[in-house]
Amino acid sequence: MQRHLVWCAVVAAIYGAPAVVNAQAQSWQDVQVADIETMRDKFIQLGEAFGESQYDWRPMDGVRSVREVLGLAVAEAHMFPTGWGFEAPAPAAPGFREEMERTSDLARTDMLNELASSFEFLIGVVRDMSEPDRVAAGSYFGQAMPVHASIATAMADMHEHLGQLIAYARMNQVVPPWSAAAQ
């Protein structure tokens, strides 16, 4: 009887392993989608917290303004998926630099709309991506890497820009809305 249980456990481990791997991959995909959704909310909340007159504020010459950091988030949300084999959505310019130029002069209301739509595009791409697409060859700014690794690298980059925007907010006495209740 005990031998039978051990044998069943071994068979279940061997034949159940692919299901466990798939569950973990799906879980990682869910984590990435949730992360992007959280970033979307924070970028939009900060974009709303800054007044229109603060959008052109920069901490010093040669450093991105509030508007440029928000535009960078839009450009990245539109353009990162092109390295994963997806086409950028219709409102996006044909390349990263062109998309940065397109977003560099957006008014506050337009920027907020672009943040929402660009992040929805990015979320949809990552959420709806099949497992074979996630493990396929992709790139991050021309550097070859599997798509799932490129997604993680892209999100780390976007978190850096979110941190930059949080620092800008603090320097302008703008309290990030999600932390205002804790203060």
C-alpha positions as CSV (number, residue, x, y, z in Angstrom):
1,M,0.0,0.0,0.0
2,Q,2.8,2.4,1.0
3,R,4.7,1.5,-2.2
4,H,1.5,2.3,-4.2
5,L,1.2,5.8,-2.7
6,V,4.9,6.5,-3.3
7,W,4.5,5.4,-6.9
8,C,1.4,7.5,-7.4
9,A,3.2,10.5,-5.9
10,V,6.1,10.0,-8.4
11,V,3.8,9.7,-11.4
12,A,1.9,12.7,-10.3
13,A,5.1,14.7,-9.9
14,I,6.4,13.7,-13.3
15,Y,3.2,14.1,-15.3
16,G,1.9,17.0,-13.3
17,A,5.0,19.0,-13.7
18,P,4.0,20.7,-17.0
19,A,0.7,21.8,-15.3
20,V,2.7,23.3,-12.4
21,V,5.1,25.1,-14.8
22,N,2.1,26.5,-16.8
23,A,0.4,27.6,-13.6
24,Q,3.6,29.4,-12.5
25,A,4.0,31.1,-15.9
26,Q,0.4,32.3,-15.9
27,S,0.9,33.5,-12.3
28,W,4.0,35.5,-13.5
29,Q,1.9,36.9,-16.3
30,D,-0.8,37.9,-13.8
31,V,1.8,39.6,-11.6
32,Q,3.2,41.5,-14.5
33,V,-0.3,42.7,-15.6
34,A,-1.2,43.8,-12.0
35,D,2.1,45.6,-11.8
36,I,1.4,47.5,-15.0
37,E,-2.1,48.3,-13.8
38,T,-0.7,49.8,-10.6
39,M,1.9,51.8,-12.5
40,R,-0.9,53.1,-14.8
41,D,-2.9,54.3,-11.8
42,K,0.1,56.0,-10.2
43,F,1.2,57.7,-13.3
44,I,-2.3,59.0,-14.0
45,Q,-2.8,60.1,-10.3
46,L,0.4,62.0,-10.4
47,G,-0.4,63.5,-13.8
48,E,-3.7,64.7,-12.2
49,A,-2.0,66.0,-9.0
50,F,0.4,68.3,-10.9
51,G,-1.2,71.5,-12.2
52,E,-0.9,72.4,-15.9
53,S,1.6,75.1,-14.9
54,Q,3.8,72.5,-13.2
55,Y,4.0,70.2,-16.3
56,D,7.0,72.2,-17.7
57,W,8.9,72.1,-14.3
58,R,12.3,70.4,-14.4
59,P,14.8,70.1,-11.5
60,M,17.6,71.5,-13.7
61,D,18.6,72.1,-17.3
62,G,19.1,69.0,-19.3
63,V,16.7,66.9,-17.2
64,R,13.3,65.8,-18.3
65,S,10.3,68.0,-17.3
66,V,7.2,66.6,-15.6
67,R,5.5,66.6,-19.1
68,E,8.5,64.8,-20.6
69,V,8.5,62.1,-18.0
70,L,4.8,61.5,-18.5
71,G,5.3,61.5,-22.3
72,L,8.1,59.0,-21.8
73,A,5.7,56.7,-20.0
74,V,3.2,57.0,-22.9
75,A,6.0,56.3,-25.5
76,E,7.2,53.3,-23.6
77,A,3.7,51.9,-23.1
78,H,3.2,52.3,-26.9
79,M,6.6,51.2,-28.1
80,F,7.8,48.4,-25.7
81,P,5.4,45.9,-27.3
82,T,7.0,46.5,-30.7
83,G,10.1,44.6,-29.4
84,W,7.8,41.7,-28.6
85,G,6.3,41.4,-32.1
86,F,3.3,43.7,-31.7
87,E,2.4,46.8,-33.7
88,A,2.0,50.1,-31.9
89,P,-1.5,51.4,-31.8
90,A,-2.8,53.9,-34.4
91,P,-2.2,57.2,-32.4
92,A,1.4,56.3,-31.8
93,A,4.1,57.8,-34.0
94,P,6.1,55.2,-36.0
95,G,9.2,55.1,-33.7
96,F,10.3,55.7,-30.2
97,R,11.9,59.1,-30.8
98,E,9.0,60.2,-32.9
99,E,6.6,59.1,-30.2
100,M,8.6,61.1,-27.6
101,E,8.3,64.2,-29.9
102,R,4.6,63.6,-30.4
103,T,4.0,63.5,-26.6
104,S,6.4,66.4,-25.7
105,D,3.8,69.1,-26.1
106,L,0.6,67.5,-25.0
107,A,-1.6,69.6,-22.8
108,R,-2.4,68.1,-19.4
109,T,-5.8,66.7,-20.4
110,D,-4.5,65.2,-23.5
111,M,-1.5,63.7,-21.6
112,L,-3.9,62.1,-19.1
113,N,-5.9,60.6,-21.9
114,E,-2.8,59.3,-23.6
115,L,-1.5,57.8,-20.3
116,A,-4.8,55.9,-19.9
117,S,-5.0,54.7,-23.5
118,S,-1.3,53.8,-23.8
119,F,-1.3,51.8,-20.5
120,E,-4.5,50.0,-21.6
121,F,-2.7,49.0,-24.8
122,L,0.3,47.7,-22.8
123,I,-1.9,45.9,-20.3
124,G,-3.9,44.3,-23.1
125,V,-0.8,43.1,-24.9
126,V,0.7,41.5,-21.8
127,R,-2.6,40.1,-20.5
128,D,-3.6,38.5,-23.8
129,M,-0.1,37.2,-24.7
130,S,0.1,33.4,-25.1
131,E,2.7,31.4,-23.3
132,P,4.6,30.6,-26.6
133,D,4.6,34.4,-27.3
134,R,6.0,35.1,-23.8
135,V,8.9,32.6,-24.3
136,A,9.7,33.6,-27.9
137,A,12.7,35.7,-28.9
138,G,12.1,39.4,-28.4
139,S,14.2,42.5,-27.8
140,Y,14.6,45.4,-25.4
141,F,16.0,48.5,-27.2
142,G,17.7,46.1,-29.7
143,Q,19.1,43.8,-27.1
144,A,17.9,40.2,-27.8
145,M,16.1,38.5,-24.9
146,P,13.0,36.4,-24.4
147,V,9.8,38.4,-24.4
148,H,9.0,37.6,-20.7
149,A,12.4,38.9,-19.7
150,S,11.9,42.0,-21.9
151,I,8.6,42.7,-20.2
152,A,10.3,42.5,-16.8
153,T,13.1,44.7,-17.9
154,A,10.7,47.2,-19.4
155,M,8.6,47.3,-16.2
156,A,11.8,48.0,-14.1
157,D,12.6,50.9,-16.5
158,M,9.0,52.3,-16.1
159,H,9.3,52.0,-12.3
160,E,12.4,54.1,-12.5
161,H,10.5,56.8,-14.3
162,L,7.6,56.6,-11.8
163,G,10.2,57.1,-9.0
164,Q,11.5,60.1,-10.9
165,L,8.0,61.6,-11.1
166,I,7.4,60.9,-7.4
167,A,10.6,62.9,-6.6
168,Y,9.4,65.7,-8.8
169,A,6.1,65.7,-7.0
170,R,7.8,65.9,-3.6
171,M,10.0,68.7,-4.8
172,N,6.9,70.7,-5.8
173,Q,5.0,70.0,-2.6
174,V,2.7,67.6,-4.5
175,V,1.8,64.7,-2.3
176,P,1.3,61.5,-4.3
177,P,-2.5,60.8,-3.9
178,W,-2.0,57.1,-2.8
179,S,0.2,58.2,0.1
180,A,-1.9,61.3,1.1
181,A,-4.2,59.2,3.4
182,A,-1.2,57.8,5.2
183,Q,0.2,61.2,6.2
